Every structure is written in C-alpha cells, then in structure tokens.
Amino acid sequence: MSESVVAAHPEHASQTTPSQPPVARVLRDLSVLTGGQGGDGTLTVSDLLARYFHAQGMYVYNSRSVLSRIRGGYAAASSRASVEPTMAQKALQDVIVAFHQDAITFGEKTLSADGFILGDEKVVTNPGQNTVLLPISITAASKLGNPLYKNVIAFGALSVLMGMDREVARKVVEQRFGRRSEEARAKNLSAFDIGVELAAKSPGPKPRFSVERGTAKDQVLLTGNQALAYGFVVGGGRFFAGYPITPATPVMETLMKILPQYHGVVRQAEDELSAINMTLGAAYAGARAMTATSGPGFSLMTEALGHAGEAEIPVVITDCQRVGPSTGEPTRNEQSDLFHAVFASHGEFPRFVLAPGFPQDAYDIGIQALNLAEKWQLPIILLLDQALGENMQTTPRLTLKGVSVDRGKLLSQEALDALAAYKRYEFTKDGVSPRTIPGMKGGQSQVTGNEHDEWGHVSVNVENRKMMMAKRMTRLRLAKPDLPPPIIWGDEKARVGFIGFGCTFGPIREAQGLLKRKGISSRFYQARTLWPVPIETLAPFLSSVDVVFVVEHNFMGQFARLIRSFVTAHNIESIVKYDGSSFVAEEIAGHVEQMMKEHASYVPSKTPIVTYESEGGGF
Amino acid sequence: MVEHVKPIQPTWCPGCGDFGVMAAVKKGVLELKIPSENLVLVGGIGCSGGIHNFMDGYGFHALHGRLLPTAIGVKLANPKLTVVAIGGDGDGYAIGMGHFVHALKKNTSITYIVMNNETYGLTKGQASPTSHVGFEGNVEPPVDAILTALSIPAAAFIARGFSGTPKEATALVTEALRFTQERKGFAFVEILSPCVTYNDTYDLWREKVEDVGKRPGYDKADRGKAFSTVLDVMHSGKIPVGEIYRTPDDQLYTSLDRTLLPNPAEAPATVDISVAANLARYEKMLASLE
C-alpha cells in the first residue's frame, strides 16, 4: 500500500515566452482566469463568460478561489469553455484578467505559452509578457461613476480580444443586468461598449484568437448545490432549515426562492443545532425534510444525527464539505468529512452516505434520498464538496423522467383503521415499522431517542435491546439493492482502474482521456453510495483490473482505507490532494504514468481479493 | 378503534411538583377539547421531560435542550396540530437557553412549559441555572426567564405559575393553550415545581409567591410596567407569578406559522407532494432554468 501526495500543479512551471506576438488562432478549449481583490467582482466576469460560451453551444466549467471575506484578499475565478464535454478546471489559462497585481504574480505561471493578460492599468504595477493594459477602473469611475463597472468593461474588452460575437456578448450583459433595473441595464451596456472601444484602440493584434462554436444542446448552467435544491423540490421536499455556512448556503438560498410556492417552509435557524432539530421535528410531523451544512455545522449536528437513527426519523442531511478541521478554509475544496459522515455520533445506528459526482447526479440522488429516507426510516447524509457545490457548469436540462414519490410504510388513515394495534417500533422482517404522523386518529405513539420497546416506551430489557439493535442495523444490509449504484466509466477490458466520488469525477474522466491518448486505457468506478460500503460492486471491480487508484481530496486516503476495511486487496493505490485546490486531469494522469513507470512489475496477473461480509453483528 | 400506545404511570417521586403541572396540562387540554391525535407533546431531557409518556397523544422525546427547535419544526410542518413543549429549567435555561431566546423571537404558535425546580433532579441535585447562591455550592446568581422573555420584543404571552396553587396554574396553562390554538404566537409558562427529593421548596415558595396581577394598577399589557413590577417583587424577596405580560390582540406581531402558512390546511406535512399533483408547476420551474 502506498500513500502518495500530488504536488499542486506539477506541470505548471513557468512557460517560455514566445518572441512573436501570438497570431489569431481558433481555440476549442480555453480557460480565462479573473483575479483581483475580494469585492472586485471577479466572479461577475467569470459568470458573463460562462453565459456567453453557454450561448455559443460550448460546455462550461466555472470554478472559484476566493477567501472567506466579503472584501479584500486575493480572489480568483476561472471560466473554462470547451467544445467537448468538460467537468474540470483546465491546467493552463489562455487569458488572465488582472484587476490586481496579484493576479499576475500568482497567475502568470499558469498562463499558456501563447496566452495573454488583460490588465487594469491603474493597479497593475508589473505587467507580464504579452499584457494588454487598459484604463479599466479609471474609465469606469469617470464615465459611469462607479469603479465596479470595470467587470463589464473588461468583458467588453475581452469580446474584442477573444474574437467573440459582439451581439451575443452584449445580449448576455443585458440579460444578466436587465432584470435588476432599467438603470442597471443601461449602465452595464454602456460599460460593455466602453470596453469594446478601449480594446479596439489598444495596440497589438485583435483578436488574439477566436473560439470555435460548440454544438452542445439543451444544456443549462447549474451548480451542484442548485441542482440538489431542485431535486429536493421535485422529490417532494417541503421543509428545510439551515444556518448560513460556506459553501452550503446556496442550497438554502435557492430553496428560499422556490419552496414557498409549494406551501413549503424554509427557515434560517439560530444555529445548526436548531436547524437539524427543526428538521427532525418537521420530518417526524410528516414533511419531507432536509438541512444542508458544511463540516463545522455537521459537527454540531452529530448528536441529532444519532437521534434520527435511534428514533427512526427519515431525514436528509447535506454536508457540502470544505477544508477542515475546525474553521479550516471555508471557501476551499476538500473531501475530508468522509469518515465523519460514516461514523459521526455516539452509538451505532444505520445511515446511508451518498455522494453525487456532478450536478445532474446531485439532482437525481437528491430525489432518491428523500424516497430512501422514508422507505428505510433513517438519516441520510449527502456528501457534496465545495467544487461540486459551488462550481457552475453546463448540465443537461433537468427533467421529471423517472421521478416518483415513495413514502414507504407511511400509513394512510384507512390502512391504520384496519389494524388491530399500532406500534411505532413494531418488529418486522425488514426492520421497518409502519409509521403514522401526528393528526392521524389511532396512530398516537411515543417517538424517542431512548432505547424503547415496540410501543416507544423506554426499555432496558436485554432481549428487547438485542432485537431493536437487529431491527435497526439489519436495514444496512437489506437496503443495499436500493442504494444508488456506481457508474463504471471507460473501457471494460482496461487493466487500470480509478475509484472516486464527488468532485473528482470531472478530473478523473478527463485524465482517462489523456491516458488513453498515451495508450493507457482505464475504467473508473464512480462511487455514489459510500456507506454502507458497496462491496458487492467494489470487489468485482477491484478484481477486474491490475491496479486501482483511489482519487480523493484528503490526507489520509479515507475512502481507500474504508474500502480496505471491507476487502483485502493488494492493488489499491491512493492519489490524494489536500491543499485546498481541486485536481486537474494532468495531475492525475501524470501520477498514474509515473507509478506505472516506477512499478513495471506492478501488474499482478491475478489479485487475490477476500471480502468480509459479516463483521460484528453481521450487517 | 385501533389500539395505540397507552400512557404509563409517572416515574416521578411521590409529591413531585410535576404532578401538579401535568394535571394543569390535562385540564387545559380537556377544557379546550383538543383531541389527543392532534396533541403533540415534545418533552425535554430530565424528570419533567418524561411527561409525554404519561399522557395520551403524540409524544416526542427530544434531545437535551433541543425541544424548542423540534417543536417549532413540528408546528411549521403542520400548523393544525397543538404543539406543547415541556421541559425543565436545566434543559431550557442552560443547554437550551439559546433556543429559548430564539423561540421567543421566532414567535411560532406553540406552548412552552418549563417546570422549574431550581435543580437538576434526574442527575441528583446539582445546581441549575435558576439555583440561588449557596445551593450546592452555587456562587452564580440565577437567571430569571421571565425577565429574559420580557426583553424579547415579539414575546407576547409570558406567565409564571406554581404547582402548589393548581387552580391558578391550570388557568395559566389553559390560557396559553388557547393563545396558541388561535395562532397568536408563542406562549411561555414557567411553573415552579418543587423537587421533593433534592430541593423541597413547597413551604418556602408558598410563602414567597406574589401574584403581580393583584398589585394595584398592574397592567399586563404594559411591558415596561411588567418588567419593573417583576423586579420590584424580586427585590422584596418574593417570586412574581401570574399572567405577567400579554400583548393586546391589536398589537401582536403576526406569528411565524401564520406568516409562512396562512392556510393551515396547506402545509409541508399535509400538502400533496406527488409528481402528478405538481406536474405543471415543476415543468415550468425546470423550463425556466437557463
């Protein structure tokens, strides 16, 4: 077993500068990094670019790197557009928009050999090679009365330098700001025109390059957080309580806009303790309910997580992970809450930990989680991460195909009336008891976090305890066929495997493409159920390849370790990253190539695998 | 009718003040003819929090200190229910104090009854947030939840009763239940409930309670007057009880449940969530994504 660490951006060492200015060429895959001080509105430029390229039929992946403060500090956002589907950042930038010297200082080493920099003359003190300096913020202040219009001015200038369709770009500005007010529309359109004018007068070739039009159809721009929120609504979710926390807050913000239209309730609680307990109360009362948080908030929720397990309350908890522990790096990406999601809270109880890999997946699994929670009457943790949660990307239009509501053993009043006796925790074959909700006549019950008998009365009887433990824990085994299956991507006959979950999806998929071009074909097990560990599909996958790279954003290689605790496999390698930034495909592919080189013998013909199916009480 | 869970015998010590509180709750429920299937009792952790096991209704045993968020969640999921949160002074004013203040602010139409015995009975008599200086080595002057509640602008129903004067306690609880039945907001009733085992204060409290309503010129609609009277009574060495403050109907803030769910029949727990029932709106919503 080997744990190895990939240094951030190993291949991004500074590039040699071309002696000739770049000539116009046509790009099929490009990335624009916008960097400045927090509060500069760098995200606005990225957002406009994403909307433009989306309108041009390209696949878009936006990512951001901001500090956790509203103003100040270096903040950068990148926008990638590609003719081919992409769900990851690009290693090298084709354009850097610099609203601050830092954007050049920190960003220049990631500029591609024939890329260029668009800099704001007022703040850029040390322009790099190939920099177009324009009086962006000064003109914004003098002509429009507010330096913040520099974002749209820069976008206007980019439309010239990047050979964009002027009318489409202008329309994007109009759509983005027109909804706010007539003044916002007019001023931003002026800003765009000013940018066009400034760039037109600048020295050097115009455009520097042009961008090929894409053919992507019926795509929308969404983040994982947003997609999850929509899934929650169409899955019948009607109650949400949360507490503001980066990067999970957009789930609450999205739901605040839409849920009240469906007689739903969204509440901002006084803390995460309140948020989860309100959610439990609403779920107990019969609403499909969810809370969403990030690591620190999830830590506060752990007592209530166990309560949901013991009291058998169907509830969904989303943990949109960030860098931990403690306050960590609130705006940066990590997947280090996996162990916590799987093991959090004292005592033993069943839970499912599910992890979508891309926005559409967050929508689908969000819907499915609501059904699973009610069917199996237990807490479900949806593990997202900052990159999946916050990065906006093109996603196939969300549909209602296959969406259904399954409330499990929730009784109707008629079904309840037909019973001789109603016991909330009745022993059953599948461990799931019929459930009533307050207001139903004859369904009165005691729901409690104390160990209890079938009626819900407190009990310390040893036989009862054993039966209740079995009743609850047996669901971990019985529910397995119901849980989201993995998706296996790539070549069936490949000898190299990848395992990953969440935001590593895009980089792994792209790395598969890079490797394939070098003659290394691979298979990728995209895990969507993390707990209970899906050994039924993992074991055959591990056996089907010579070596498996488990790619994840944490120090310990948590998923690899979790898998190893259920199988004995000698072909698992870890690729981990925990510096706060997300993997790019080149890192993963480079790592695999190097490992393959170093361990030529590392291709065992037959890898013995033993699976342990029944530890302890035997789930 | 289908047989359902039966109330069990209380686990309280003989003579416990909590018996009087439960009697008051039962009488209030009876008086207002609240059907037991519409009654949700959310209990906290501690002796008092077991009350839901001893009454007919839907019982939920919440986590220590978290009964208020739980009860608010129940009410906001289905405002047709009568939701009563019942716990002790440790549960409510120590581990749950943050939620207490915010429950007053949130102003959801639920009744919150705190059985205050000025000690942690279930863990055998430690000092609680309401213990006086000197009790079990306590050196911190106690909190007073009535003063706390009075300081929250939305708090509209604030009362304190005494388990030793059951008629008055019953009247306060009944009024609180009526207040929430009418969806007027959050009703808070603290009931002094002696712990006969670790802090037997029956005789002391019988001597010390003073009904503020009997003070000449007392106006329970005057928050400032209520505050100063409560302080006066406390400074004189007595314990203020009675319906201490009540916002007149025409000055009430709209309760949270009424604001969010004007029609109680259309609520998160009861609205039709099938895809078929929502199809047109779902399609429109998804089509609006760009």
Interface residues (C-beta under 8 A of the other chain):
Chain A: R51 V220 L221 L222 Y230 V233 V234 G236 R238 F239 A241 I258 P260 Q261 Y262 H263 G264 V265 R267 A269 E270 D271 L273 S274 A275 N277 M278 T279 L280 G281 A282 A283 Y284 A285 G286 A287 R288 A289 E303 A304 H307 A311 R397 L398 T399 L400 V403 S404 V405 L416 D417 L419 A420 A421 Y422 K423 R424 I437 P438 G439 M440 K441 G442 G443 Q444 S445 Q446 V447 T448 G449 N450 W455 G456 H457 V458
Chain B: M1 V2 E3 H4 V5 K6 I8 P35 S36 E37 N38 V40 V42 H52 N53 D56 G57 Y58 G59 F60 H61 A62 L63 G65 R66 L68 P69 T70 A71 I72 G73 V74 K75 L76 A77 N78 K80 L81 G98 H99 V101 H102 L260 L261 E266 A267 P268 A269 T270 V271 I273 S274 V275 N278 L279 R281 Y282 E283 M285 L286 L289 E290
